[in-house]
């Protein structure tokens, strides 16, 4: 995933623009990679592992340093 954002300036800027926001993959059908929630849900109550969101935040932190 790092390679994608390192090579694509548009995607890199979009990810860095999220600053310190918590990123959650809003997918009600995915409990592993997503937050197991939809866009209409309260994200603070997401029950999934949110691996995708966590990975994106790690990439963002690496790119911002």
Secondary structure as UniProt FT lines:
FT   HELIX           2..7
FT   HELIX           9..16
FT   TURN            17..20
FT   TURN            28..29
FT   TURN            39..40
FT   HELIX           43..45
FT   HELIX           51..64
//
